[in-house]
Amino acid sequence: MADDLKLSDFTGGEKAQLAFLHVRMAKRGLAGDKVDISDLKRKVERVEDTARRRKNGK
């Protein structure tokens, strides 16, 4: 993949946002297998898309 992201591709705020979202996903995951975390996954993807657009100059 030509558009793989590295940690340096994210801003400080995006890194903090991703860390917070991953902690929330882990917390929900501890609650059990039946918990839906798709909303948090979409938020993570949105942050990654923003960084990818900035990296590719679009």
C-alpha angles and dihedrals in degrees: 000000000000095000100054111149126229126198089254090061091070126079120235091258092050091050090053091046092050092048091051092048092049091051090051090049091050092048091051090045090057088059091068147280096285095064117113114227097166092111091058092045089055090052091051090049090050091054091047091049090053091052091045092052091049091048093050093044097241 
